[in-house]
Amino acid sequence: MPRFDPVTHALSINRRTFLSQGAYGLGALAFAMLQGRLGAAAPSGSGARPAGWNGMLSAPDYPVKAKRVIFLCMAGGPSQFETFDHKPRLRELHDQPFPESFTQGQQLAQLQNRVLKARGPFTEFARHGRAGIEVSELFPHLGSVADDLCVIRSMQTEQINHDTAHAFMNTGSIIKGRPSMGSWLLYGLGAESDDLPGFIVLTSEGKHGLQPISARQWSSGILPSRYQGIQFQSQGDAVHYVGNPEGVCQSTQRLVVEEIKRLNGLLAEEQVDPEIATRIAQYEMAFKMQTSVPELTDLRQEPQEILDLYGVTSPGDGSFASNCLLARRLAERGVRMIQLYHRAWDHHGQLEEGMKSGARDVDQATAALITDLKQRGMLDDTLILWGGEFGRTPMGQGSGRDHHILGFSVFLAGGGVKPGITYGATDELGYRAVENVVSVHDLHATMLALMGIDHRRLAAKFQGLDIRLTGVAGEVVTDLMA
Amino acid sequence: MRRLVAPILTAIALPVSAVAADLRPVSFNRDIRPIMADTCFLCHGPDASSREAGMRLDLREEALKPTRNDVIPIVPGRPEESEIIFRITDDLEPMPPEEAHKRLTSEQKELIRRWVAEGAVYEVHWAYAPLVRPPLPDSGVGGSSHPIDAFVRARLAAEEIEPSPEADKSRLLRRLSLDLTGLPPTPAELGAFLADPDPGAYERQVERLLASPHHGERMAVWWLDIARFADTVGFHGDQNQRIFPYRDYVINAFNANKPFDQFTIEQLAGDLLPGATEEHRIATGYNRLNMMTREGGAQPAEYIAKYGAERVRSVSAAWLGSTFGCAECHDHKFDPIKASDFYELQAFFADLKQWGVYSDYDYTPNPDLAGFNNDYPFPPEIEVRSPYLAARQRQLEAELADHRAASRARRENVEVALAFEAWIDQARAFLAREPSGWSQPGLVAVLQKKAVPDGEPVPSAPDGIVCLSQELRSGESLRLTLSASRDPIAAVRIDFTEAPRADPDGRKDNSRNRVTLAAVVRSAGGTERKVGFVFADAAAKDPHFLGGAEAIGIVRGWRIPRGAADAVRSGIWLPAQPLRLAEGEVLELKLSGEAVPPFRVFTSPFGSADALSSASAAVREAIMIPRERRLESQDELLADAWLLSTAWDPAAFDRHHDLAEKIRETRDGRAWTMVSQAAEPRPVRVLARGDWQDESGPLVLPATPSFLPGRRESTAEKRLTRLDFARWLVSAENPITARTVVNRLWAMFFGTGLSATLDDLGAQGEVPSHPELLEWLACEFREQSWDLRHMVRLLVTSATYRQGSNLRPELLERDPGNRLLAAQNPRRLEAEFVRDNALAIAGNLNLRALGGPSVKPYQPAGYYAALQFPDRTYVASDDDEQWRRGVYMHWQRTFLHPMLANFDAPARDECAAQRVPSNTPQQALTLLNDPTFLEAARLFAARLQREADGDEGRIRRAFLIALSRDPRPAEQASLLGFLREVRRHYGANVAEAGQLLGIGIAPRPGGDPVELAAWTSLARVLLNSHEVITRY
């Protein structure tokens, strides 16, 4: 007879009863409903379950190009006029009244009740790569990988303040309780890593233009909390409580965990309750994380040339560069969604200092991540998104720019996107996206499509609604797909 | 996956009809509505804007009419003539269409066909229909006369399922204690119950626990999720808000068993009640618990719209069990909730005084909140009594009195007494020179600027007044070097001789008149030693807000009031240790501020606890009196002054100031709390697609939802108020509030609601497993005067509740969710009770008082790093507030304490009626490694060492305390083996034992560290065990 293996047992019980890491009664039931309804609502899908898919979706709707996402969130909203949207006409108009024909009736943030004047870009642009993508001189390294970039210059969002704009960019909604993109991916596809969380968030900060962020941005919302993003901390334990306590060495911790499992096993002999087996499995997983997380975050294992490539001077210092390198290590270990926040881009004033400093923080490391993934053959199935929660006004605000939602730039790379292109355009002053406008919902729909998912199908039932990342909107932008 | 899902779908969608479905007539509410709501109403339901083919199926009269394609959707009794039957079975163009990603099973199709054949009888959706008390089923079935058992057992009998036997007594008491108070039974309580042979013994325990003050704390956890109670505002900077008295109101309401109708009215409209009391107004904090912003650049009108919409969502979820959210933009797709219902409900709350952006930015000026910044509170607020703070104040004052007495008593030692008298002699000599108790040292003032390394000298007048000719700019400060003095310095005083200059445009007055002081001692060699201030205060000061509350004292800034032009404004600072400058050392002060008025500086060798009474007349007088004529009161005064002036016993000095600070923080037993305040109602219009900038929609007046009975509408003459709304909620006509509440109570005690969707009783919610029981309970609740405790008692005294919780493997296929209740459901404790339970087991849970400001248990450092405006540093509570119950934990919406978040507590951004319990590695890591649980394990171990002897005895005791039972032999044997191993380990690694025992602020007990570390390890095992965090 095979030996009783609590982990296997727990997982098989989970699959059988749909109480997978779920829980008792109410919760399990509501959860089963979510899943059940999803199942009923998911008749399509063409192929077999692709390798590495172990979530709620059984079969892809489209060819699976990307297996994981790395979202480099430039928190605060970097200026498109000093990154990817070159507007010579705006430069000519610098310091002159901004034409009212553009701004009439539109939302403003800190420029409410102010006289509006044009602010020309302070940087030069150069054309890079085969397609001659225009990139500001602040980002020479990104220029050098232009052939891998898919720059969208026609983004629009709906929210003009940081908090709600982050909510919208991450969850497709400003209603609280909507799951984050990473939670959706984890829910739909599961994770490929069995000793790390499947959705990991890293944060770093620059010197200018910091804005707060919220754990809500990586919340699983209405989905069970096991789908929430786990934030790696830049000080102390990388994951809360992952380090052994003072005075408890690894072997003692092992003794304790083994004894807990033994007691729980004895309980299971007396008590019929599937949660016990799950609990046993989770202690095993927790113990594995206690080893795998420190190993993962120990960047000293990386060779010097890799550290130099990213511009990491002090490995594990919580800088954006360190986090990019960590992101690659997470990607290698099968983490489904890796999200980096760099808080540095809210330049209502001191735009020039702020953009230069922000570019120094991220330019080299971002390009290095693309290069490094490419040289490891992982860029093809890793989808990178770089961008803020919104852009900045073509109008000046003192020495800076205000928030702007009608036109801004982001880029995608890898993961089945068309490399080396620029997509969409804003008007001559960069006020409004006018050609091939891409909404946040469109961006989400496209990203999901690259993962093989029809965004309309990745849904969960809540309060009578089919909740989706894209709500009831979103068109896949096939022009962005290779 | 589809294959796996099918049985679940059947079980969930048709939880009670699956077995006997064939025998009963098809019921629209039970069988058909759930199918149609999921698959038809999106295009053929209430929302006209999305209706396809002119076909509407949610109303019978519409469904029987020919559509514009001239087909008849439903012909009662004639499925073969009914278009819907044709379409759902049509292979070419099936309904629902492919693109809807919905599919009907053949069983569902057959049900619809049968329903049409049986006459297509529609029913009002069960949750909106009037409440009618159903008769009790024959109580002969199942042998219990309890009404709940009558319903549950009749149903089981129909299915030919036996209920489970009653759980054993010890498990029953643990279940009951955890369910009613969130705390485990003590061994004494358990012993008393086990020894009580009376047939009414269980009921007596129910009464004991219901009467416990901790019952209110337990129930509050439930309601605070629904009320979205939190300590911070949620949006952007997530600043602190002052609201804890509302939490205490909720706890007290449950403890007083306040009828739920009154509870409802007070929260929604207490301020509108005639003769509204302080308690009524505190209760209206409910209306203020929506998330708020003060983000720069936010549009006030947009956020007013967001707050209004959230309030509709939260109120309707809390009291109506309904989801109004979609109706913000359009008529609901599945429920008869119209967009006008949404805005008419919102209009009830349009009178609430609030601001879209709680700040005063120059681009969005806010004259009501002039000068408000990120450190300000969120008005309207009132100041109220806090019994907790008053009691804490009394307790701390008693501790301080004891401390002072102990300190005085030290003079029984002759050497101490001599030192005391020597100090008086020196003080007398000082007073002979300086009768005021203050000396004015000479000083050199220099304006420090970034660009000028040595600074610019500032001349001072012969009388020592320093007068700046210009205002200080950012980064500038004034360095004041005091001439060397041999007198000790226990206090520094600055007298401003003029009012601060006003700001020309009056906008930045809040910061302009603020000064801050820092100090260093500089040696002859130029090295400097920082001097902190233990306290500072001024008799006259403008309020200075920090982190949402008024700062106590002026250490972190003194806003100098304008007042009379020639009044002297004095501030006194107390160095953290009285200074005795060595040869060559000087005291350097750094004064910062914008508009610094002319000033003089004084120092004194006399300190005090409150700063202001330093060198008081009473102390000076007592010093001058010869020892033999000194009164006892004067002797006591001098003994305190000696300590506070010299810190002759540094630990006693620190303790004195620490207690004084904590006493000040109790603010004389008063606290501010956000409340509702009525103002002229804002106009409310239906916003097309929810767009706040669209002003084309019609204006609406308050009205109760059109789809619920007993509708009340405003008229041109009489506008309905929040009070009208609250009274309608708990009126005899409204059926859904009672249903919503009893369904949630049921979930609290049985793990799952009778309808599993606690937040949605609408068309998309689940039809109840026991519809008649839910109706009966809802009627009972309303007719028994909304008596919550009566309902709780009813639930926990049923035999259904008292059953064993061993899930029934033989029923797994038939009843996978245990919805028929052939057994109790095990229930993992909620986050707060996971904590409470562990601390109660350890014996360090602080249960001394109810209510009070939120407390801060240990939390990983740096967790708030991404929070700004203002920056936040989490300082864990450093006394016995560390071990208060989870219900009192600081609730930071954007970064909820990791322990709470890991155990599924909601952030409470909006109403959260349902916590979905998970089972994750993060929970294991928390219980294994969070200092709270490690400290608890150490205290539990020490407790076992105190309370029992021998390894086996202690293990028995541990099980009794933690699990209310004896260990089984296998458990005992396993733990004994474990104990041997950890003993061996710590015996060989004594230093590790010391480290483990050093975690937490609880005093470390004496004794053998190896032994205690071994038992701490065993305690960790138990605190981590699944059974401890589960209520079986």
Interface residues (C-beta under 8 A of the other chain):
Chain A: R15 T17 F18 Q21 G22 A23 Y24 G25 L26 G27 A28 L29 A30 F31 A32 M33 Q35 G36 R37 G39 A40 A41 A42 P43 S44 M56 L57 S58 Q107 L108 A109 Q110 L111 Q112 N113 R114 I160 N161 H162 D163 T164 I174 I175 K176 G177 T203 E205 L210 Q211 P212 I213 S214 A215 R216 S219 P224 S225 R226 Q228 I230 Q233 S234 Q235 G236 D237 V239 H240 Y241 V242 G243 N244 P245 E246 G247 V248 C249 S251 T252 Q253 L255 V256 V257 E259 I260 R262 L263 N264 L266 L267 E270 Q271 V272 D273 P274 E275 I276 T278 R279 Q282 Y283 M285 A286 F287 M289 Q290 Y341 R343 H348 D402 H403 R456 R457 A459 K461 Q463 G464 L465
Chain B: M1 R2 L4 V5 I8 L9 I12 A13 A37 D38 E98 H101 K102 R103 F235 H236 G237 D238 M291 T293 E295 G296 G297 A298 Q299 E302 K306 T323 G325 C326 H332 K333 F334 D335 Y361 Y363 T364 Q693 A747 F750 G751 T752 G753 A756 T757 L758 D759 D760 G762 A763 Q764 G765 E766 S805 N806 L807 R808 P809 L812 P816 G817 N818 R819 N825 P826 R827 R828 P860 A861 G862 Y863 A865 A866 L867 Q868 F869 R893 T894 F895 L896 P898 A901 N902 D904 A907 D909 E910 Q914 R915 V916 P917 S918 N919 T920 P921 Q922 Q923 A924 L925 T926 L928 N929 D930 P931 L934 R968 A970 E971 S974 L975 F978 E981 V982 H985 N989 E992 A993 G994 Q995 L996 L997 G998 I999 A1013 S1017 R1020 V1021 L1022 N1024 S1025 H1026 E1027 T1030 Y1032
